[in-house]
Amino acid sequence: MRLLFLFILLSCIGLLGYAQYLQHFEKLLPCPLCVAQRLAYWLLGLTACAAFLHNPNFIARRIYGFLLSIFALTGAIIAARHAWLIRFPQSFECGISPEEAFLNALPIADWWPGMFEANGDCADINWKFLTLTIPDWSLIAFVSLGAVALYILLSRK
């Protein structure tokens, strides 16, 4: 079971690292929904790290599995909303959104602005791979990590 926690942790590190690459080398600015997804990946990764180091018993493993499932579901909802906004940009208002103002006012945005400061436009499509956008791939990742988290939660081992 510890390998599953390690898998989630390493997946989150890889995804967040690739987000940093896209931001700093490909010059893609993160929007408020991107930053919210990054926060969800951080919560997933930190919880998985704690679980990996803790090597929990049955009850604690269920608690970790529940937390991981909630964080993955939250990230999936945010990614699905982001993917929807890209496909229907007319439903999105331009300008500084309340989400952007809220996220940029958080202390974590001052602590690490390169990771948590939202400056981009949610409806921009600057990157695609196999016809899918970043939020599409993020949704796939959250659903996959959520499936692993559900397995951990429901496993009897």
Secondary structure, 3 states (H helix, E strand, C coil): CHHHHHHHHHHHHHHHHHHHHHHHCCCCCCCHHHHHHHHHHHHHHHHHHHHHHHCCCHHHHHHHHHHHHHHHHHHHHHHHHHHHHHHCHHHCCCCCCHHHHHHHHCHHHHHCHHHHCCCCCCCCCCCEECCEEHHHHHHHHHHHHHHHHHHHHHCCC
